């Protein structure tokens, strides 16, 4: 079996399985052994579906041997965040309240992955209800680069599983930064698609108008392959767009010369640490060498929209949890409980004012994005934070606002964002950057992001993960 197979791209694994140099079962068994060996300390999986995964792998091998090939995910082991329904399998969504909830059907994203022949190897761990902290009874996910550093927020399990070589791609969700923070913190690539691009049917809600479902993988091409499988209108989710999806694979090899990337030098530089600024400057140079025009722009002020994100999320969370919280409020952790209580106290008038400001902000952002192919920003204005610093967030509202500066605005506006590795801090931790495009133009993000990754090697770095027994 090839060396470091666990860190191969989806494209590479798919090619090996497709020409039967490896079987899907062999690849799946390898990953299951690796999960058993190292995930005890990382805790990226809420549950591992070993028997089901092996059955799916054997089915994929039979189909491929018979000449049926379903596409680039056929026979490839992937994971889904444990807020995605899988029929007959308990889906607690990081909580104790839902620990006995057994979905009656698959989430649309799960069904669509299965239809491509992907092997569902497990469900990844998340914070309680996909909000900002783990339930007190659930140990947090560990960053594989350094256990003293933050692994990101609710989609941390999905990002850690990819970064540590425990799956080849994963489904995640993002309400205020939960694809982008974990992707940046773990040195992987993540897409928050346009709101409405991917179905939310069979996904536990946190704040439905802010929730985005998207993929995390090692590189842009892999993210594009997963999006191609899960995107598109869903009759069971009337909020999904009827717009046709694009040829995302072709987008990843498209020429980028002549494209335009907007940068707001003030916004990208204000209170941004030197290491993140250095990564930005290097990215500007890489894109320029690729023939991309760097254009100075002025991004709309985000201070009010960041302040509005918390009450907007709180109101929607209070609605999403109203029945379970009314009956089992004592089982909720303190952070999610406080958000729900805050949401219950916000008046209809105050909420309507938020919605009006949000609509105006979305319009301003859309108008700006129509003048360029994408905007480049940090994911957050500092290199990855230590666990010790993250533990003090509740006492540092200014730090929370800085953390949200480049993420929450695009949940409020619904625009697509692509996060990718673009540097390394002095302590060896990854640094991620973010591209944002006009609504439903994931294609521009893929072409620009893939070109950047062909010209750089940041996405080729992998953490050394020790066996759990060695720690």
N, C-alpha and C positions, 0 to 999 in steps of 0.2 A: 504494500500500500504506500502511496506517495508520502513523503515527509511533510509534516505540518499540514496535513490534509484539512485539519479543523479550521485553518485560516485561509483556505482557498475561497475565491469568489464564487458566487452562485453560477456565473457563466462557466467557470472552470469545472466546477462539480457537475453541472448539467451536461457539459460536453463529455466528461469521463463516463457518466452514467449512460448517456445517450448512445455512445459507441461501445458500451458494455465493457469498458476497461475496468470499471468498478460496478458493483451492483448497488442499488439503493439500500438493500439490507446491510451490506458491508459498511456503507457510510453511516447508516443509522446506528448500527451496533457500536461503531467507533465513537460516535457522539454520546451515546448512552453511557458507555464506559467512562468517557471523559467527564460527563456530568456527575457520575457517581464518585469520581476521583477528586474533583476540585470544587464542586458547587456547595459542598457542606459549609465552606467558609464564605463563599460569595453570596449564597442564598438568592440567586437570581430567579429560580423557579419556585412557583407556588405549588405546582404539581408536575410530575413527569409522566407522560403517557406512553410508557415503554411498550406494553403489549399492543396497544392500538397502533403505535408508530411502526412497529415491526410488521404488523399485518398490512398497513398501508404501503410500506416499502416493498413487501413481497408482491402486492398487487401491481405496483408500479413496474417492478421487474418483469412480471408476466406480460404486461401491456407493451412495454418497450421491446421485449423479445419477440412479440407477435407483430411488431411493425407499427404499433400505435404510439405516437409521441405527442403529448399534450402541450408541449412548450417548455420554456426554460426553467420552470419550477417542478417539472415532472420528476418525482423521486427524490427531491431535495428536502431535507429536514428544516423546517421553520417552526417558530413559536408564535403564540398569540398572548397578548396581555390578558391577565385573569379578570377582565371585565367583559370579555367577549363570550357570549353564550356558546356552549357546545352541548348539543342535545344529550340529556341523560347524565351530564357531569356537573357536580356541584360547582357553582361559580360565586364565591364569596366577595369578590371585588375588594380584597384587602380588608374586609371587615369581619366581625363575628355575627353581626345581625343577619347576614345573608349566607352564613356558612352551610345552611341546609337547603338553600335554593337550588333546585335542579331544573334547568331550562327545558321547555317543551320542544325546542327547535334550535337549530344552529343560527348564529348571527350570520348576516349576509356575507360579511368578509370571510368568515370561516367556510361557509358553503362555497364561495367563489375560489378560495384557495384549494379546497378539496377537489373542485371540478378541474383545476389545472394539474392535478396529480401530486401536489405538494404533500409532504409527510408532516403531520402535526406532531411534533415531538414533545411538546409540553406547553404549560401556561405560566407566564412570567409574573413575578411578584410586583406589587404596587402599593402605594400609600393608601390609607383608608379612603374608600370611595373616590380615589384618584385626586384627592386634594393634597395638601402640602406636607402631611406628616403620617407616619405609620401608626396603625392602631397599637396601643401599648402592649398588646399580647403578641405582636408580630415583630421579630427582629429585622432591622433594616438591611437593605441590600448593600453590599460592599464593593467599592471601586477596585477593579482588578489591577490598576496601575499602582495604587498605594491605598491601603486600608484606612489611612489617616485622613483621606480626602473624600469630599462629597461625591456621590455617584449620580447626582441629579435628583429629580423629584419623582413624580408618580410613575413614569415609564422607565425608571432606573433598572428594573429587572430586565426589560426588553433590551436596553442598551448594553448592560453588563453581559447578558447571554451572548450577544453578538461579539462584543469586544474580546471576551474570554474564550471564544471558539467553542461555544456550547450550542450554537445553531448558526445557520447561514443567513438568516434574516428574521425579522420579527414584526408583528403588528403592535402599534403603540397608540396612545392618544395624547392630545395636547389641548389644554384649556387655558393655560397662561404661560406655557413654556415647557411642558412635560415631554415633548419629543426633543426640543432643541437643547435644553439644559443637560439631559443625560447623554445625548449624542456628543455634545461638546466635551463634557466631563470624561467621557470614556473613549474619545478618539475615533468615533464612528460617524456615519452619514445618516441623516434623518430628514424626512420630508413631512412638513405640515401642509397638506394639500389645501386648496381653496375649500372653504366651508361649502358643503353640498356636493363636492366631487366624489366623496366616498360615503357609502351608506352607514348610518348609525343604528340600523335595525339590529336588535339583539345585543346592544351595548349598554351597560349601565350608565345612566346619565349622571353627570355632575352638574353642568350648566349647559343645556342643549345648544343654545345659540353661540356658545363659545367653544364647545367640544369639537375637535377635529380628529379624525382617525387616519393614521398614516403609517408608512413603513420606516423601519430602521435596518440598515445593512452596512456592509463594509465600504461600499463605494456607490457612486451615483448610478452606474449601470444596473447594479443589483436593486437599488431602490426603485428605479424605473421599471424593472421587470415585475416587482411586486405590485407597484401601482397599476400597471397594465392589467394585472389579474383581478384587483379588487375595486377599481374605479368604475363609475358609470351609474346611470339612473337605476333606481330600485323601486319597483312598484310598492314595496312594503315600507318605504321611507319617502313620503311625499316631499320632504325637504331636499332630496337629492336633485341635482340639476339634470335637465334633459339634454344638455349640450353633449355632443359626441366627444368621446375621448380621442386623444391623438395617438400617433405611432411613436410611443415613448422610446422604444429601442432605437429607432432612426434618429430621434432627437439627440441621443447620447453620442452620436458620431457626426453630428452636423457641424459645419464650419461656423466659427464664431467671429471671424474677421469682419469688421464693420459694425458689430453690435455695440451697444452703448450701455455702460454701467454708470449709474448715478451714485455720487458720494456726497454726503454732507460733512465736510471736514470739521465743522464745529461740533455737530452731534456725535460724530465718531471719535472726537478727541477730548471732549469735556469730561473730566474725572475718569478718564480711561487710563489704565496703568501702562507703563512703558512696554511691557512684554506684549500686551494685546495690540498696542499701537504699532509695534514692530511687525507683528503678524499682518496687520492691515496694510502697512506700507509695502511689505513683500508681495502681498496679494495684488495690490495695485500694479506693481511692476510685472508680475506674471501675466496678468490679463492684458496689459499693454503690449507685452512681447507676443501675445497671441493675436494681436491686431484689434483688440477691443478698445474702443474709445472711452476714456474715463472723463465723465462729465460732472462738473460741480452743480449740485442742486441744494435746495433749502427744504428740509423735511418739516412738515407741520409740527408745531409744538405738541409734545406728548404728555405734559405734566397733568393736565386735567383728565385725559383718557386713562392714564395709569391710576389716578385716584378713583376713577369711576369703575375700574375693573373689579375691585373687591366687592362693593355693594351690588354690582350687576351679577357677579358670580354667586353672592350670598342669597339674593332673591331666588335665582333659578335653582340653587341647591336646596333651599327650603321647600320649593315646590316639588323637586325630584324626590325628596326624602320625606314628604309630609306624612305618608301612611306609616312607613317603617319607623320614623322618629316618634310619631305619636304613640305607637304601641311599645317600642323597645328603645326609647331614648337613653335609658340607663346603660345600654350596651355600646353606645358610641364613645369614641375617644374624645378627649377634651378639645382638640383643635377643630375637627369637623363639627362637633356639637356647637361650639361657639360661633362658627360660620352660619350654621342653620338658624341659631337663635338670632343672630344679627339680621339675617335675611327676613325673618318674620317681623322685625320691627321697622323695616323701611316702608315708608308710605307709597301709595300708588303715584302720588304727584312727584315725589322725589325720583321714583323709578322711571317715570315718563320723561323727566328732564334728562336722565342718563341716556335713555334711548334716543332722544333728539340730538344730544351732543355726539353720541356714537354714530348716528347716520351722517351727520355733518363731517365728522372726522373721516369716515370711510370715503365719502365723496372727495375730500381733499387729497387723500392718499391715492385714490384711483386716478384722479386727474394728473398727479405728479408722475405716477408709474406709466401713464400713457405716453410720456415724453422720453422714456428710456426703456431698455429691455429688462433691466433689473436694477435694484439698489443694493449696495453692499454695506453691511454693518457688522459690528461685533455681535456675539450672542449675549454676552454680558461684559461689563467694562473692566473685568479683572480676570486674571488667571484663576484656575479652579480653586475653590475655597476649601479650607480644612473643615473637618467635622466639628472641631472646636468652635470655629467662627460661625458655622451654620447654626449651632446650638444657641447662639445669642441673637438670632434674627428677630425674635419676638421683642427684644429690648432695643432694636436698632431700626426704626422705621425708615431712616434715610438709606440704610443698606438694602432693605427690601425694595425700596423704590428704584435703586440702582440696578438690582438684580432683574427687575421687571422692565427696565427701560426699553430694551430692544425686543422683548417677546410679547408681553401683554397687548401692546398696541395692535398687533397683527391678528390676535384672537378677536379683538374688538372690531377690526375692519374685515376680517375673514380672508385676507390675502394669503397666497401660497408662499411658503418660505422653505429654503433648502439650507440645512446646516451641514458643514463639512470640516474635517480637520485641516488646520492651516498653520500650525506651529507647535512649539514645545516650550513650556516655561522652564526657568532655571532649575526647578525642582523635578523636572522630568515629566510633569503632567501635561496632557494635551491642551491645546488652545483651538477653539472652533470659531468659525465665522459664519455669516448668514447672508444669503441672497434672497431678495423679495421681488416678486413680479406682479403684474396686473392680474386680476381675477381670471382663473382658469387657464393661465399661461404657464403651467408646469413645464411645458416644452422648453421655454427660454431658460428656466432654471437648470434643466437637465443638460442642455447643450453647453451652457457656460460652466456648470459644475464639473461635467465630465472632461471638458477641455482643460480645466484647472488641474484635475487629477491626473490627466495624461502628462502634464508638464511638471508635476511635483510627486513626492513620495510620502507625504504626511499620512495618507490613508493606508499605507503599507506597513506602518508601525503596529506592533502587537505587544500586549503586556506579557510578561512571564508570570504564569500563574502556578503557584506551588500546589501540590496535593494537599488536601485538607488534613491528612494524617501527618504532614510535615510541619504544620503550624502549631 
